């Protein structure tokens, strides 16, 4: 299907790889030296340089992918097992994304009310109460409500709950799971390189973020928080440092159900390989 030399010569691979290398590199260097750079040049210039470099590197990724890499270039063989793994990662990513949205709820609720005449009455002229009224009459009514429950409790930034029981970096790993879903499904090397970038970003920048937070730079990661959480997903849960039942209780069930449906639709629509791959 391909040789390494042809992969390295492909313009899409080169532009995408260059962009991701620059993006990860500038994030690590600038964040690691944040205090020194701000002291020397000021906060405004620091963020200006950060934005300019990020724009430049992501433009390289976008140019390589959309102009030279999307659905074209050197190809890989995609096995049935790889496609199953792709669906698993894709589903994890979709469920993760769903938990960042407000809690979804059915927009119509059935409410039961009691007839006011059925309540207990007291005779004001006597200490003896009137006879108990007949059984309360219930009325069932349909009530429209917002499809999102904005009154659902929210966890604090430093509180370990919800997806933070799975990993300290739920946003990073959600992005990585979605990317892995594409990587294991696509036969194009250019797309594999493009979607490998978020996974490398999670591993390198996420680890560096923990390093900085332990030192109190840009955030906090106390020994107590680290002992109750994990960098890699599900490790704290498997090791018993977090509670599966608490995660289940805090999960947004309807959101997850919608995510499973979306993931199923994507899996169905992408179940067939391109003709050039299917015949080989």
C-alpha positions as CSV (number, residue, x, y, z in Angstrom):
1,X,0.0,0.0,0.0
2,X,2.7,2.5,0.8
3,X,6.4,2.9,1.6
4,X,7.8,5.1,4.2
5,X,9.7,7.2,1.6
6,X,6.5,7.9,-0.3
7,X,4.8,8.9,3.0
8,X,7.5,11.3,4.0
9,X,7.4,12.9,0.5
10,X,3.7,13.4,0.5
11,X,2.9,17.1,0.9
12,X,-0.2,16.6,3.1
13,X,1.8,14.5,5.6
14,X,4.6,17.0,5.7
15,X,2.4,20.0,6.2
16,X,0.3,18.3,8.9
17,X,3.2,16.8,10.8
18,X,5.0,20.2,10.7
19,X,2.0,22.0,12.0
20,X,1.4,19.5,14.9
21,X,5.1,19.6,15.8
22,X,5.1,23.3,15.9
23,X,1.8,23.5,17.8
24,X,2.9,21.1,20.6
25,X,6.4,22.6,20.7
26,X,5.2,26.2,21.1
27,X,2.6,25.3,23.7
28,X,5.2,23.4,25.8
29,X,7.9,26.1,25.5
30,X,5.7,29.1,26.1
31,X,3.7,27.6,29.0
32,X,6.9,26.3,30.7
33,X,8.5,29.7,30.5
34,X,5.4,31.7,31.0
35,X,6.5,33.6,34.1
36,X,9.9,34.6,32.7
37,X,8.4,35.7,29.4
38,X,5.7,37.8,31.0
39,X,8.2,39.4,33.3
40,X,10.5,40.3,30.4
41,X,7.9,41.4,27.8
42,X,4.6,41.8,29.5
43,X,1.3,39.8,29.6
44,X,-0.1,41.4,26.4
45,X,2.9,40.5,24.3
46,X,3.0,37.0,25.7
47,X,-0.6,36.3,24.7
48,X,0.0,38.0,21.3
49,X,2.9,35.7,20.6
50,X,0.9,32.7,21.8
51,X,-2.0,33.5,19.6
52,X,0.2,34.2,16.5
53,X,2.2,31.0,16.8
54,X,-0.9,28.9,17.5
55,X,-2.6,30.5,14.4
56,X,0.4,29.8,12.3
57,X,0.8,26.1,13.3
58,X,-3.0,25.3,13.0
59,X,-3.0,26.9,9.6
60,X,-0.3,24.5,8.5
61,X,-2.4,21.6,9.8
62,X,-5.5,22.9,8.1
63,X,-3.7,23.5,4.8
64,X,-2.1,20.1,4.8
65,X,-5.4,18.3,5.7
66,X,-8.0,20.1,3.6
67,X,-5.8,20.8,0.5
68,X,-3.5,17.8,0.3
69,X,-4.7,15.2,2.8
70,X,-8.5,14.7,3.2
71,X,-9.4,11.4,1.5
72,X,-6.2,11.2,-0.5
73,X,-2.6,10.1,-0.2
74,X,-0.8,6.9,0.8
75,X,-3.1,4.2,2.1
76,X,-3.1,1.6,4.9
77,X,-5.0,-1.7,5.3
78,X,-7.9,-1.4,7.8
79,X,-8.8,-4.6,9.5
80,X,-12.2,-5.5,10.9
81,X,-10.8,-5.4,14.4
82,X,-9.4,-1.9,13.9
83,X,-12.9,-0.8,12.8
84,X,-14.4,-2.3,16.0
85,X,-11.7,-0.4,18.1
86,X,-12.6,2.7,16.2
87,X,-16.3,2.5,17.2
88,X,-15.3,1.9,20.8
89,X,-13.1,5.0,20.9
90,X,-15.6,7.0,19.0
91,X,-18.4,6.1,21.4
92,X,-16.3,7.0,24.4
93,X,-15.6,10.4,22.8
94,X,-19.2,11.1,22.0
95,X,-20.3,10.2,25.5
96,X,-17.5,12.4,26.9
97,X,-18.7,15.4,24.7
98,X,-22.3,14.9,25.9
99,X,-21.3,15.4,29.5
100,X,-20.0,18.9,28.9
101,X,-23.5,20.1,27.9
102,X,-26.2,21.0,30.3
103,X,-28.2,18.1,31.6
104,X,-30.8,17.2,28.9
105,X,-34.4,16.4,29.9
106,X,-37.6,15.5,28.1
107,X,-39.2,18.8,27.2
108,X,-42.7,17.6,28.4
109,X,-43.3,16.5,32.0
110,X,-46.4,14.9,33.5
111,X,-47.4,16.6,36.7
112,X,-50.0,15.3,39.2
113,X,-51.9,17.9,41.3
114,X,-54.6,17.4,44.0
115,X,-58.0,19.1,44.0
116,X,-58.0,21.9,46.5
117,X,-61.4,20.8,47.9
118,X,-59.9,17.5,49.1
119,X,-57.7,19.1,51.7
120,X,-58.5,18.7,55.4
121,X,-60.8,21.4,56.8
122,X,-61.1,22.6,60.4
123,X,-64.3,24.0,62.0
124,X,-63.4,27.4,63.4
125,X,-66.3,27.4,65.9
126,X,-65.3,24.1,67.5
127,X,-62.2,22.3,68.5
128,X,-63.4,19.2,66.8
129,X,-62.3,18.8,63.2
130,X,-64.9,18.1,60.5
131,X,-65.1,14.6,59.2
132,X,-62.2,13.6,56.9
133,X,-63.0,14.4,53.3
134,X,-63.1,11.7,50.7
135,X,-59.9,10.5,49.0
136,X,-57.9,13.2,47.3
137,X,-58.7,13.7,43.7
138,X,-55.5,13.7,41.5
139,X,-55.3,15.6,38.3
140,X,-52.6,14.7,35.7
141,X,-51.4,17.6,33.6
142,X,-48.8,18.0,30.9
143,X,-46.3,20.7,31.5
144,X,-43.8,22.1,29.0
145,X,-40.3,22.7,30.2
146,X,-36.8,23.6,28.9
147,X,-35.1,20.7,27.2
148,X,-32.0,21.5,29.3
149,X,-32.0,21.5,33.1
150,X,-29.9,24.5,34.0
151,X,-30.6,24.0,37.7
152,X,-28.6,20.7,37.9
153,X,-25.8,21.0,40.4
154,X,-22.4,21.9,39.0
155,X,-19.1,20.8,40.4
156,X,-16.4,23.3,41.3
157,X,-13.2,23.6,39.3
158,X,-11.1,21.8,41.9
159,X,-13.8,19.3,42.9
160,X,-13.3,15.7,41.7
161,X,-16.7,14.7,40.3
162,X,-18.3,13.7,37.0
163,X,-15.8,13.1,34.3
164,X,-12.9,14.1,36.6
165,X,-13.5,10.8,38.3
166,X,-12.4,9.2,35.0
167,X,-9.4,11.5,34.3
168,X,-8.0,14.8,35.5
169,X,-8.1,16.0,31.9
170,X,-11.6,15.1,30.5
171,X,-11.5,17.6,27.7
172,X,-8.1,16.5,26.4
173,X,-9.1,12.8,26.5
174,X,-12.5,13.3,25.0
175,X,-10.8,15.0,22.1
176,X,-8.3,12.1,21.9
177,X,-10.9,9.4,22.0
178,X,-12.7,11.1,19.0
179,X,-9.4,11.3,17.2
180,X,-8.5,7.7,17.9
181,X,-11.9,6.7,16.4
182,X,-10.9,8.3,13.1
183,X,-7.3,7.0,13.2
184,X,-8.4,3.4,13.5
185,X,-11.1,3.8,10.8
186,X,-9.4,5.7,8.1
187,X,-7.2,4.1,5.4
188,X,-5.4,7.3,4.6
189,X,-2.0,8.0,6.2
190,X,-2.6,11.8,6.0
191,X,-5.7,11.5,8.1
192,X,-3.9,9.2,10.6
193,X,-1.2,11.9,11.0
194,X,-3.8,14.6,11.3
195,X,-5.8,12.9,14.0
196,X,-2.7,11.6,15.8
197,X,-1.9,15.2,16.7
198,X,-4.7,15.6,19.4
199,X,-3.5,12.4,21.0
200,X,0.1,13.5,21.2
201,X,-1.1,16.9,22.5
202,X,-3.0,15.2,25.3
203,X,0.0,13.0,26.3
204,X,2.6,15.8,26.2
205,X,0.7,19.0,27.1
206,X,-1.5,17.2,29.6
207,X,1.5,15.8,31.4
208,X,3.2,19.2,31.4
209,X,0.0,20.8,32.7
210,X,0.2,18.4,35.7
211,X,3.8,19.3,36.2
212,X,3.0,23.0,36.3
213,X,0.0,22.6,38.5
214,X,2.0,20.6,41.1
215,X,4.3,23.7,41.3
216,X,1.3,26.0,41.6
217,X,1.8,27.6,38.1
218,X,-1.5,28.3,36.4
219,X,-3.5,26.0,38.6
220,X,-3.3,23.6,41.5
221,X,-2.8,19.9,41.8
222,X,-2.4,18.9,45.5
223,X,-1.1,15.5,46.6
224,X,-4.7,14.8,47.9
225,X,-6.2,15.6,44.5
226,X,-3.6,13.5,42.7
227,X,-4.1,10.6,44.9
228,X,-7.8,10.5,44.1
229,X,-7.5,11.0,40.4
230,X,-5.6,9.8,37.4
231,X,-4.0,11.1,34.2
232,X,-5.0,8.2,32.1
233,X,-8.7,7.5,31.8
234,X,-10.3,4.9,34.2
235,X,-7.1,4.2,36.1
236,X,-8.4,5.7,39.4
237,X,-11.7,3.9,39.0
238,X,-10.1,0.5,38.3
239,X,-7.7,1.0,41.2
240,X,-10.5,1.8,43.6
241,X,-9.4,5.4,44.2
242,X,-12.7,6.6,42.7
243,X,-16.3,5.3,42.9
244,X,-18.0,3.7,39.9
245,X,-21.4,4.2,41.6
246,X,-20.7,7.9,42.2
247,X,-19.8,8.3,38.6
248,X,-23.0,6.6,37.5
249,X,-25.1,8.8,39.8
250,X,-23.4,12.0,38.5
251,X,-23.6,11.0,34.8
252,X,-26.1,12.8,32.6
253,X,-28.1,9.8,31.4
254,X,-30.1,11.3,28.6
255,X,-27.1,13.1,27.3
256,X,-25.2,9.8,27.1
257,X,-28.1,8.1,25.4
258,X,-28.1,10.8,22.7
259,X,-24.4,10.4,22.3
260,X,-24.7,6.6,21.9
261,X,-27.3,7.2,19.1
262,X,-25.1,9.7,17.4
263,X,-22.1,7.3,17.6
264,X,-24.2,4.6,16.1
265,X,-25.3,6.7,13.2
266,X,-21.6,7.7,12.5
267,X,-20.6,4.0,12.7
268,X,-23.4,3.0,10.3
269,X,-22.5,5.8,7.8
270,X,-18.8,5.0,7.8
271,X,-19.2,1.2,7.8
272,X,-17.9,0.8,4.2
273,X,-14.3,1.4,3.2
274,X,-13.5,3.4,0.1
275,X,-13.7,1.2,-3.1
276,X,-10.0,1.5,-3.7
277,X,-9.4,-0.1,-0.3
278,X,-12.3,-2.6,-0.2
279,X,-11.1,-4.5,-3.3
280,X,-7.6,-5.0,-2.0
